[in-house]
Amino acid sequence: MSAPIRTRRGLIAAGAIAAALSLAAVTPALAGSNTPRTTANTSTSANTSTSVKGDPRAVISRVSDFYGAYIDAMWDGKAPAATASAKALRGFYLSTEAQRKVAAYEKREHANGILFAQNVPVKWEVTYTGSGAGHATSRVTLTWSDGRNPQVTRIDVQSDLATRKITDLRRAR
């Protein structure tokens, strides 16, 4: 076999190895969504790793942070610190107008105006759905039970891009 053929085969083999290694390196990144999103694996299995990402500049991260912290506070129930935390979270993350809308809903429906329910979900997920006219929209999916056919509800959340405050919450249709 001549030297040029061996060199060419060597280059092809080296290229194939480099491509395989590159693919192995980027595959975990490609497994995620291409939209900005904060995710958390809430499994309690010892073999499962948990990863949570966020960016205080990103509206989607702020919506996700709000719902995660708010659900944690509500999950703790009647604890005085939990009630104070939920109230403080509303004040920090919601615009004044959104707080008024939530309070009106709660008075009218006798249910939580953030979760649109009387109980607390076991899981949540926030997905970026778009932006325009100075606002971003997110869809919050709340899962109310575990098992094969869990009940889920969805809430559309609008946020102001300048203030990053939640300006509107509506049940998704």
FIDOLUM-136946 format. One record per atom (N, C-alpha, C): atom name; residue in three letters; residue number from 1; y, x, z. Coordinates in steps of 0.05 Angstrom, whole numbers, always signed. Each point is the difference from the previous one (the first is absolute). Layout:
<rs>
R site code pos      v      u      w
R   CA  ALA NUM      Y      X      Z
...
</rs>
This chain:
<rs>
R site code pos      v      u      w
R    N  MET   1    -23    +17     +0
R   CA  MET   1    +23    -17     +0
R    C  MET   1    +24    +18     +0
R    N  SER   2    +20     -7    -16
R   CA  SER   2    +23    +17     -2
R    C  SER   2    +19     -5    +23
R    N  ALA   3    +18    +19     +4
R   CA  ALA   3    +19     -2    +22
R    C  ALA   3    +19    -23     -3
R    N  PRO   4    +11     -6    -24
R   CA  PRO   4    +18    -23     -2
R    C  PRO   4    -13    -26     +7
R    N  ILE   5    -26     -5     -6
R   CA  ILE   5    -13    -24     +7
R    C  ILE   5     -4     -2    +30
R    N  ARG   6     -8    +22    +13
R   CA  ARG   6     -3     +0    +29
R    C  ARG   6    +27     -6    +13
R    N  THR   7    +21    +12     -9
R   CA  THR   7    +27     -4    +11
R    C  THR   7     +8    -29     -3
R    N  ARG   8     -5    -11    -24
R   CA  ARG   8     +7    -28     -5
R    C  ARG   8    -15    -19    +19
R    N  ARG   9    -27     +4     +3
R   CA  ARG   9    -16    -16    +18
R    C  ARG   9     +9     +4    +29
R    N  GLY  10     +7    +24     +7
R   CA  GLY  10    +10     +5    +27
R    C  GLY  10    +26    -15     +5
R    N  LEU  11    +18     +0    -20
R   CA  LEU  11    +25    -15     +3
R    C  LEU  11     -5    -30     +2
R    N  ILE  12    -19    -10    -16
R   CA  ILE  12     -6    -29     +1
R    C  ILE  12    -12     -7    +27
R    N  ALA  13    -19    +17     +9
R   CA  ALA  13    -12     -5    +26
R    C  ALA  13    +21     +1    +23
R    N  ALA  14    +18    +20     -1
R   CA  ALA  14    +21     +2    +20
R    C  ALA  14    +18    -24     -1
R    N  GLY  15     +7     -9    -24
R   CA  GLY  15    +17    -24     -3
R    C  GLY  15    -14    -25    +12
R    N  ALA  16    -26     -3     -5
R   CA  ALA  16    -15    -22    +10
R    C  ALA  16     +0     +0    +31
R    N  ILE  17     -5    +24    +11
R   CA  ILE  17     +0     +3    +29
R    C  ILE  17    +28     -7    +12
R    N  ALA  18    +20    +10    -13
R   CA  ALA  18    +28     -5    +10
R    C  ALA  18     +6    -30     -2
R    N  ALA  19     -9    -13    -21
R   CA  ALA  19     +5    -29     -3
R    C  ALA  19    -15    -16    +22
R    N  ALA  20    -25     +8     +5
R   CA  ALA  20    -16    -13    +21
R    C  ALA  20    +13     +3    +27
R    N  LEU  21     +9    +24     +6
R   CA  LEU  21    +13     +5    +26
R    C  LEU  21    +26    -15     +2
R    N  SER  22    +15     -1    -21
R   CA  SER  22    +25    -16     +0
R    C  SER  22     -5    -29     +4
R    N  LEU  23    -20    -11    -13
R   CA  LEU  23     -7    -28     +3
R    C  LEU  23     -9     -5    +29
R    N  ALA  24    -16    +18    +11
R   CA  ALA  24     -9     -4    +28
R    C  ALA  24    +24     +1    +19
R    N  ALA  25    +20    +16     -6
R   CA  ALA  25    +24     +2    +17
R    C  ALA  25    +18    -25     -1
R    N  VAL  26     +2    -12    -24
R   CA  VAL  26    +19    -23     -3
R    C  VAL  26    -14    -27     +4
R    N  THR  27    -26     -1     -1
R   CA  THR  27    -13    -26     +3
R    C  THR  27     +8    -15    +25
R    N  PRO  28     +2    +12    +24
R   CA  PRO  28     +8    -16    +23
R    C  PRO  28    +28    -12     -4
R    N  ALA  29    +18    +15    -13
R   CA  ALA  29    +27    -11     -4
R    C  ALA  29     +0    -23    -20
R    N  LEU  30    -17     +2    -20
R   CA  LEU  30     -2    -21    -20
R    C  LEU  30    -13    -25    +11
R    N  ALA  31    -15     +2    +22
R   CA  ALA  31    -13    -23    +11
R    C  ALA  31    +19    -20    +12
R    N  GLY  32    +24     +8     +7
R   CA  GLY  32    +20    -18    +11
R    C  GLY  32    +15    -15    -21
R    N  SER  33    +17    -18     +9
R   CA  SER  33    +17    -15    -19
R    C  SER  33    +22    +16    -10
R    N  ASN  34    +11     -7    -23
R   CA  ASN  34    +23    +15    -10
R    C  ASN  34    +27    -12     +9
R    N  THR  35     -1    -21    +17
R   CA  THR  35    +24    -11    +11
R    C  THR  35     +4    +11    +28
R    N  PRO  36    +26     +3     +8
R   CA  PRO  36     +4    +10    +27
R    C  PRO  36    -11    -19    +20
R    N  ARG  37    -14    +11    +20
R   CA  ARG  37    -13    -18    +19
R    C  ARG  37     -8    +16    +25
R    N  THR  38     +2    -13    +22
R   CA  THR  38     -9    +11    +25
R    C  THR  38    -27    -12     +5
R    N  THR  39    -20    +17     +6
R   CA  THR  39    -27    -10     +4
R    C  THR  39    -11    +10    +26
R    N  ALA  40    -17    -16    +12
R   CA  ALA  40    -13     +9    +24
R    C  ALA  40    -29    -10     -1
R    N  ASN  41    -18    +17     +5
R   CA  ASN  41    -28     -8     +2
R    C  ASN  41     -4     -8    +29
R    N  THR  42     -6    -25     +5
R   CA  THR  42     -2    -10    +28
R    C  THR  42    -28     +0    +10
R    N  SER  43    -18    +12    -14
R   CA  SER  43    -28     +0     +9
R    C  SER  43     -2    +17    +25
R    N  THR  44    -18     -8    +18
R   CA  THR  44     -3    +14    +25
R    C  THR  44    -25    +18     -1
R    N  SER  45    -12     +3    -23
R   CA  SER  45    -24    +16     -2
R    C  SER  45     +7    +30     +5
R    N  ALA  46    -17    +14    +14
R   CA  ALA  46     +5    +28     +6
R    C  ALA  46     -1    +17    -25
R    N  ASN  47    -14     -9    -20
R   CA  ASN  47     -3    +15    -25
R    C  ASN  47    +23     -4    -20
R    N  THR  48    +18    -18     +7
R   CA  THR  48    +22     -6    -19
R    C  THR  48    +26    +13     +9
R    N  SER  49    +13    +12    -19
R   CA  SER  49    +26    +12     +6
R    C  SER  49    +22    -20     -4
R    N  THR  50    +21     +3    +15
R   CA  THR  50    +23    -19     -2
R    C  THR  50    +24    +16    -11
R    N  SER  51    +14    -13    -19
R   CA  SER  51    +23    +13    -11
R    C  SER  51    +22    -21     -2
R    N  VAL  52    +23     +7     +9
R   CA  VAL  52    +23    -18     -2
R    C  VAL  52    +23    +17    -10
R    N  LYS  53    +14    -11    -21
R   CA  LYS  53    +22    +15    -12
R    C  LYS  53    +25    -18     +1
R    N  GLY  54    +23    +12     +0
R   CA  GLY  54    +24    -16     +0
R    C  GLY  54    +24    +18     -7
R    N  ASP  55    +22    -13     -6
R   CA  ASP  55    +25    +13     -7
R    C  ASP  55    +23    -18    +10
R    N  PRO  56    +16    +10    +19
R   CA  PRO  56    +21    -18    +11
R    C  PRO  56    +20     -8    -21
R    N  ARG  57     +1    +13    -22
R   CA  ARG  57    +19     -7    -22
R    C  ARG  57    -11    -22    -18
R    N  ALA  58    -26     -4     +1
R   CA  ALA  58    -13    -20    -17
R    C  ALA  58     -2    -27    +13
R    N  VAL  59    +10    -20    -14
R   CA  VAL  59     -1    -27    +11
R    C  VAL  59    -28     -9     +5
R    N  ILE  60    -19     +6    -17
R   CA  ILE  60    -28     -8     +4
R    C  ILE  60    -11    +12    +26
R    N  SER  61     +7    +24     +6
R   CA  SER  61     -9    +13    +25
R    C  SER  61    +12    -15    +24
R    N  ARG  62    +25     -8     -2
R   CA  ARG  62    +13    -14    +22
R    C  ARG  62    -13    -27     +5
R    N  VAL  63     -6    -15    -22
R   CA  VAL  63    -13    -26     +4
R    C  VAL  63    -28     +4    +13
R    N  SER  64    -14    +20    -10
R   CA  SER  64    -26     +6    +12
R    C  SER  64     +2     +9    +29
R    N  ASP  65    +19    +17     +6
R   CA  ASP  65     +4     +8    +28
R    C  ASP  65     +7    -24    +18
R    N  PHE  66    +17    -18    -10
R   CA  PHE  66     +7    -23    +15
R    C  PHE  66    -24    -18     +5
R    N  TYR  67    -15     -7    -20
R   CA  TYR  67    -23    -17     +4
R    C  TYR  67    -21    +13    +18
R    N  GLY  68     -5    +25     -4
R   CA  GLY  68    -19    +14    +17
R    C  GLY  68     +8     -1    +29
R    N  ALA  69    +25     +8     +6
R   CA  ALA  69     +9     +0    +28
R    C  ALA  69     +2    -28    +11
R    N  TYR  70     +9    -19    -16
R   CA  TYR  70     +4    -28     +9
R    C  TYR  70    -27    -12     +7
R    N  ILE  71    -20     +4    -17
R   CA  ILE  71    -27    -11     +5
R    C  ILE  71    -12    +14    +25
R    N  ASP  72     +5    +26     +3
R   CA  ASP  72    -10    +13    +25
R    C  ASP  72    +12    -12    +24
R    N  ALA  73    +26     -5     +0
R   CA  ALA  73    +14    -13    +23
R    C  ALA  73    -11    -28     +5
R    N  MET  74     -4    -15    -21
R   CA  MET  74    -10    -28     +3
R    C  MET  74    -29     +0    +10
R    N  TRP  75    -15    +20    -10
R   CA  TRP  75    -28     +2     +8
R    C  TRP  75     -3     +4    +30
R    N  ASP  76    +19    +14    +12
R   CA  ASP  76     -1     +5    +29
R    C  ASP  76     +8    -25    +16
R    N  GLY  77     +7    -21    -13
R   CA  GLY  77     +3    -26    +13
R    C  GLY  77    +23     -3    +18
R    N  LYS  78     -6     -8    +24
R   CA  LYS  78    +20     -8    +19
R    C  LYS  78    +12    +23    +16
R    N  ALA  79     -7    +25     -5
R   CA  ALA  79    +11    +22    +14
R    C  ALA  79    +30     +1     -3
R    N  PRO  80    +15     +3    +21
R   CA  PRO  80    +30     +0     -2
R    C  PRO  80    +10    +21    -20
R    N  ALA  81    -12    +23     +0
R   CA  ALA  81     +9    +21    -18
R    C  ALA  81     -6     -8    -29
R    N  ALA  82    -22    -14     -5
R   CA  ALA  82     -6     -8    -27
R    C  ALA  82    +20    -21    -10
R    N  THR  83     +7    -19    +17
R   CA  THR  83    +20    -20     -8
R    C  THR  83    +27    +13     -6
R    N  ALA  84     +8    +19    +17
R   CA  ALA  84    +26    +14     -4
R    C  ALA  84     -1    +17    -26
R    N  SER  85    -23    +12     -5
R   CA  SER  85     -3    +16    -25
R    C  SER  85     +2    -17    -24
R    N  ALA  86    -13    -23     -1
R   CA  ALA  86     +1    -18    -23
R    C  ALA  86    +29     -9     -5
R    N  LYS  87    +14     -6    +21
R   CA  LYS  87    +28     -9     -3
R    C  LYS  87    +17    +23    -11
R    N  ALA  88     -4    +24    +11
R   CA  ALA  88    +16    +23     -9
R    C  ALA  88     -7     +7    -29
R    N  LEU  89    -25     -2     -8
R   CA  LEU  89     -8     +5    -27
R    C  LEU  89    +14    -19    -20
R    N  ARG  90     +2    -25     +8
R   CA  ARG  90    +13    -20    -17
R    C  ARG  90    +30     +8     -4
R    N  GLY  91    +12     +8    +22
R   CA  GLY  91    +28     +8     -1
R    C  GLY  91     +6    +24    -17
R    N  PHE  92    -19    +19     +1
R   CA  PHE  92     +4    +25    -15
R    C  PHE  92     -7     -3    -29
R    N  TYR  93    -21    -14     -7
R   CA  TYR  93    -10     +0    -28
R    C  TYR  93    +11    -24    -16
R    N  LEU  94     +8    -22    +12
R   CA  LEU  94     +9    -23    -14
R    C  LEU  94    +31     -2     -1
R    N  SER  95    +10     -9    -22
R   CA  SER  95    +29     -5     -2
R    C  SER  95     +7    -24    +19
R    N  THR  96    +25     -3     +6
R   CA  THR  96     +8    -22    +17
R    C  THR  96     -7    -27    -12
R    N  GLU  97     +4     -3    -26
R   CA  GLU  97     -7    -25    -13
R    C  GLU  97    -30     -5     +1
R    N  ALA  98    -16    +20     -4
R   CA  ALA  98    -29     -3     +1
R    C  ALA  98     -9     -8    +28
R    N  GLN  99    +13    +12    +20
R   CA  GLN  99     -7     -8    +28
R    C  GLN  99     +7    -29     +4
R    N  ARG 100    +22    -10    -11
R   CA  ARG 100     +7    -29     +3
R    C  ARG 100    -21    -17    -14
R    N  LYS 101     -9     +8    -24
R   CA  LYS 101    -20    -16    -14
R    C  LYS 101    -26     -1    +15
R    N  VAL 102     -8    +23    +12
R   CA  VAL 102    -25     +1    +15
R    C  VAL 102     +2    -18    +25
R    N  ALA 103    +23     +1    +14
R   CA  ALA 103     +4    -17    +23
R    C  ALA 103     -1    -30     -7
R    N  ALA 104    +12     -7    -23
R   CA  ALA 104     +0    -28     -8
R    C  ALA 104    -28     -9     -7
R    N  TYR 105    -16    +17    -14
R   CA  TYR 105    -28     -6     -6
R    C  TYR 105    -16     -4    +26
R    N  GLU 106     +4    +18    +19
R   CA  GLU 106    -15     -2    +25
R    C  GLU 106     +7    -26    +15
R    N  LYS 107    +25     -7     +0
R   CA  LYS 107     +8    -25    +14
R    C  LYS 107    -12    -25    -14
R    N  ARG 108     +1     +1    -26
R   CA  ARG 108    -10    -23    -16
R    C  ARG 108    -30     -2     +0
R    N  GLU 109    -14    +23     -3
R   CA  GLU 109    -30     -1     -4
R    C  GLU 109    -16     +7    +25
R    N  HIS 110    +13     +9    +21
R   CA  HIS 110    -14     +8    +24
R    C  HIS 110    -21    +21     -6
R    N  ALA 111     +7    +19    -17
R   CA  ALA 111    -18    +22     -7
R    C  ALA 111    +17    +26     -4
R    N  ASN 112    -13    +22     +0
R   CA  ASN 112    +14    +26     -3
R    C  ASN 112    +11     +2    -28
R    N  GLY 113    +26     +5     -2
R   CA  GLY 113    +14     +1    -26
R    C  GLY 113     -3    +26    -15
R    N  ILE 114    -13    +20    +12
R   CA  ILE 114     -5    +25    -14
R    C  ILE 114    -28     -1    -12
R    N  LEU 115    -19    -12    +14
R   CA  LEU 115    -28     -2     -9
R    C  LEU 115     -6    -27    -13
R    N  PHE 116    +18    -19     +4
R   CA  PHE 116     -4    -28    -10
R    C  PHE 116    -26    -11    +11
R    N  ALA 117     -5     +4    +26
R   CA  ALA 117    -25     -9    +13
R    C  ALA 117     +5     -1    +30
R    N  GLN 118    -20    -11    +14
R   CA  GLN 118     +1     -1    +29
R    C  GLN 118    -18    +21    +13
R    N  ASN 119    -15    +14    -16
R   CA  ASN 119    -17    +21    +11
R    C  ASN 119     +7    +27    -13
R    N  VAL 120    -16    +20     +5
R   CA  VAL 120     +6    +27     -9
R    C  VAL 120    -22    +10    -19
R    N  PRO 121     +7    +11    -23
R   CA  PRO 121    -21     +9    -19
R    C  PRO 121    -15    +25    +11
R    N  VAL 122    -23     +5    -11
R   CA  VAL 122    -15    +24     +8
R    C  VAL 122     +5    +24    -19
R    N  LYS 123    +11     -6    -24
R   CA  LYS 123     +6    +21    -19
R    C  LYS 123    +25     -8    -16
R    N  TRP 124    +13    +20    -11
R   CA  TRP 124    +23     -5    -17
R    C  TRP 124     +1    +21    -22
R    N  GLU 125    +13     -7    -22
R   CA  GLU 125     +4    +19    -22
R    C  GLU 125    +27     -7    -13
R    N  VAL 126    +15    +20     -8
R   CA  VAL 126    +26     -5    -13
R    C  VAL 126     -2    +14    -27
R    N  THR 127     +8    -15    -21
R   CA  THR 127     -1    +10    -27
R    C  THR 127    +28     -5    -13
R    N  TYR 128    +10    +21    -12
R   CA  TYR 128    +26     -1    -15
R    C  TYR 128     -5    -17    -24
R    N  THR 129    +19    -20     -5
R   CA  THR 129     -4    -17    -23
R    C  THR 129    +23     +1    -20
R    N  GLY 130    +22    +14     +6
R   CA  GLY 130    +21     +4    -20
R    C  GLY 130    +27     +2    +13
R    N  SER 131    +20     +5    -17
R   CA  SER 131    +28     +2    +10
R    C  SER 131    +19     -8    -22
R    N  GLY 132    +24     -7     +8
R   CA  GLY 132    +21     -6    -18
R    C  GLY 132    +24    -13    +15
R    N  ALA 133    +23     +2    -11
R   CA  ALA 133    +25    -12    +11
R    C  ALA 133     +4    +10    +29
R    N  GLY 134     -6    +25     +6
R   CA  GLY 134     +5    +11    +26
R    C  GLY 134    -21     -7    +22
R    N  HIS 135    -22    -13     -9
R   CA  HIS 135    -21     -7    +19
R    C  HIS 135    -27    +10     -9
R    N  ALA 136    -18     +3    +19
R   CA  ALA 136    -28     +6     -6
R    C  ALA 136    -16    -22    +12
R    N  THR 137    -23     -6    -13
R   CA  THR 137    -18    -20    +11
R    C  THR 137    -27    +12     +6
R    N  SER 138    -12    -10    +21
R   CA  SER 138    -26     +9     +9
R    C  SER 138    -17    -25     +5
R    N  ARG 139    -26     +3     -2
R   CA  ARG 139    -18    -21     +8
R    C  ARG 139    -16    +10    +24
R    N  VAL 140     +1    -16    +21
R   CA  VAL 140    -15     +6    +24
R    C  VAL 140    -24    -18     +0
R    N  THR 141    -24    +12     +2
R   CA  THR 141    -25    -15     +1
R    C  THR 141    -10     +2    +29
R    N  LEU 142     -3    -23    +13
R   CA  LEU 142    -10     -1    +27
R    C  LEU 142    -29    -10     +0
R    N  THR 143    -18    +14    +13
R   CA  THR 143    -28     -8     +2
R    C  THR 143     -5     -9    +28
R    N  TRP 144    -10    -25     +2
R   CA  TRP 144     -2    -13    +26
R    C  TRP 144    -28     +2    +13
R    N  SER 145    -20    +10    -14
R   CA  SER 145    -26     +3    +12
R    C  SER 145    -16    +21    -15
R    N  ASP 146    -21     +9    +13
R   CA  ASP 146    -18    +20    -13
R    C  ASP 146    -23    -16    -13
R    N  GLY 147    -16    +14    -14
R   CA  GLY 147    -24    -13    -11
R    C  GLY 147     +1     -2    -31
R    N  ARG 148    -19    -15    -10
R   CA  ARG 148     -3     -1    -29
R    C  ARG 148    +22    -15    -14
R    N  ASN 149    +10    -21    +12
R   CA  ASN 149    +21    -17    -13
R    C  ASN 149    +23     -3    +19
R    N  PRO 150    +15    +21     +5
R   CA  PRO 150    +22     -3    +19
R    C  PRO 150    +23    -16    -12
R    N  GLN 151    +14    -14    +18
R   CA  GLN 151    +23    -16     -9
R    C  GLN 151    +24    +19     -3
R    N  VAL 152    +15     -2    -21
R   CA  VAL 152    +23    +16     -5
R    C  VAL 152    +24    -18     -7
R    N  THR 153    +24     +9     +8
R   CA  THR 153    +24    -13     -9
R    C  THR 153    +18    +22    -10
R    N  ARG 154    +20     -8    -16
R   CA  ARG 154    +18    +20    -12
R    C  ARG 154    +29     -8     +5
R    N  ILE 155    +17    +20     +4
R   CA  ILE 155    +28     -4     +4
R    C  ILE 155    +16    +18    -19
R    N  ASP 156    +19    -12    -14
R   CA  ASP 156    +18    +16    -17
R    C  ASP 156    +24     +8    +17
R    N  VAL 157     +5    +26     +0
R   CA  VAL 157    +22    +11    +16
R    C  VAL 157    +21    +13    -18
R    N  GLN 158    +25     -8     +3
R   CA  GLN 158    +22    +12    -15
R    C  GLN 158    +15    +18    +18
R    N  SER 159     +7    +24    -10
R   CA  SER 159    +16    +20    +16
R    C  SER 159    +24     +9    -16
R    N  ASP 160    +21     +5    +14
R   CA  ASP 160    +24    +11    -13
R    C  ASP 160     -3    +30     -4
R    N  LEU 161     +4    +10    -24
R   CA  LEU 161     -4    +28     -5
R    C  LEU 161    +21    +18    +14
R    N  ALA 162    +24    -10     +4
R   CA  ALA 162    +21    +16    +13
R    C  ALA 162     -5     +3    +30
R    N  THR 163     -6    -23    +13
R   CA  THR 163     -3     +1    +29
R    C  THR 163    -29     +4     +9
R    N  ARG 164    -19     -5    -19
R   CA  ARG 164    -29     +0     +5
R    C  ARG 164     -9    -22    +20
R    N  LYS 165    +18    -18     +6
R   CA  LYS 165     -7    -23    +18
R    C  LYS 165    -15    -21    -16
R    N  ILE 166    -18    -14    +14
R   CA  ILE 166    -13    -23    -11
R    C  ILE 166    +20    -23     -1
R    N  THR 167     +4    -12    -24
R   CA  THR 167    +19    -21     -2
R    C  THR 167    -12    -27     -4
R    N  ASP 168    -26     -2     -7
R   CA  ASP 168    -12    -26     -4
R    C  ASP 168    -30     +3     +3
R    N  LEU 169    -13    -21    +11
R   CA  LEU 169    -29     -1     +2
R    C  LEU 169     -8    -28     -9
R    N  ARG 170    -20     -2    -17
R   CA  ARG 170    -10    -25    -10
R    C  ARG 170    -30     +0     -3
R    N  ARG 171    -12    -22     +5
R   CA  ARG 171    -29     -2     -6
R    C  ARG 171     -3     +4    -30
R    N  ALA 172    -19    +16     -8
R   CA  ALA 172     -6     +5    -28
R    C  ALA 172    -14    -24    -12
R    N  ARG 173     +5     -6    -24
R   CA  ARG 173    -12    -23    -13
R    C  ARG 173    -21     +9    -19
</rs>
